[in-house]
Structure formats: C-alpha cells, structure tokens
Amino acid sequence: MKRLIPPLFLALTLAQAQQATPPAAPTAPQNVTFTLTQDLVKRSADSSGKVTETIIAAPRTVLPGDILREEVTLRNVSGRRLGQLNVTVPVPRGTEFSVLTTPAGERWTVTYSTDSGKTFSAQPRRTVTTTENGRQVTRQVPIPTSSYTTVRWTVTSLSPDETLKFSFRVKVK
C-alpha cells in the first residue's frame, strides 16, 4: 500500500500580481480562500453492467492503479468582484494525469504544462522528425496526457461570495 502524496504546490494568484518567476511556496491572495482535497474514486459495475462511482474522502492509503480526484475549491471572500485568477495545481508525485473532470467553461479556460509549470498550452505538443518516402518530415504532435505535470484554470472573474470547484483525476503509479 502507498501513502498519499499531496501536491507540492498549489498556486492561486491574481494574474495582475503574477511575477515572471514562480513563487517558492504556495500562495493565495488574502481575498480568496482555497481548499485542495484528494479523494479515492472507486468504480463498480452491477449485474446489468451499469458502472457507478463511489468517492472515498481523504483515504489514508492507496494502491498502484487507483484513481484519485484532485479537487480545488476557491471562494471569493473579498466582498467585491475579482478580476482574472489563475488556479494552478501540480500533478502529485507518484501519480500521472488521467483525465480532466472540469473542462473549460464560459468563464474559465484550462491549460496544461509538461514542464512543471514553466509553460502552458491547451494541448501541449512536441516536435518530432520522421523519415517518410526517403525525406525527413518535421511536425508537431500532441504530448500524451500521462506526461502532464500541472493543470491551470484561468478564471475571468469571481463574484463576491462565489465558490468554484475544479478537479482532475490522476492514476497512482
């Protein structure tokens, strides 16, 4: 059995206050509260084949192959409307990104990093060169999601007392 390995860094920053270099420790504006939870997702099928999921909150141990839900909850406690916010959550060590459960919405976008948060893209790509018909061809191909290291949601605005939840799933290695 493995012990859970929480994410090393959760950053919730006002985009206007963001610096070019990432902060050394978790940061959050005082006008936003956030909570990061890690839950175990158990899937089971009944006799008809219908699959259901059970969420086990904050499990003490997990096994290789288990699926975990990483969920961040943010709430505007400032009493005023806030502008653009970035919610950045790393994929925990000992796991690999499995699937996004909170896709882009009307008021937020989602991007991914494969270099521990240095760069982000909606669909990270890499350059590959192959030989086709005796000629070298270079093209951009999608990077496998299992190589994602960080997920970031960019929220355009957050109303007073509004709460948003974002989550993604990881597989324990």
C-alpha angles and dihedrals in degrees: 000000000000130000116235115264109211121212112275096220137025115179125189108177139167104245092224090057096045116120126214091250121059116251117259094231137027111290136190133172112252090238094063128059121203138186127193118203131182117205134178116241113211118189124199135172126219124219091277092054095252108149120219130183128221119196115214109199118228099342116203096221138016136192131226108277094030117133119229129193115221107201129180121193119197128187130188106231095166097096090233138076113273127213128223117344130185117212108195122185124176122220103251120251112262092034138079129218109265111173140338113243098181107053126188113297140189093281102030142044128208126219135174137217129209094184102061095272102313093116133014134202137171087235113013113218137187133203119250129181120207136170115246121176090346094307129105112241123191120200143158116252130183116264112236113260089235086072094058111118102178139024123206130189116194111205116200095206143351121206123220111285091003117146125203129185125203126181145170134181131241133191119228111239 
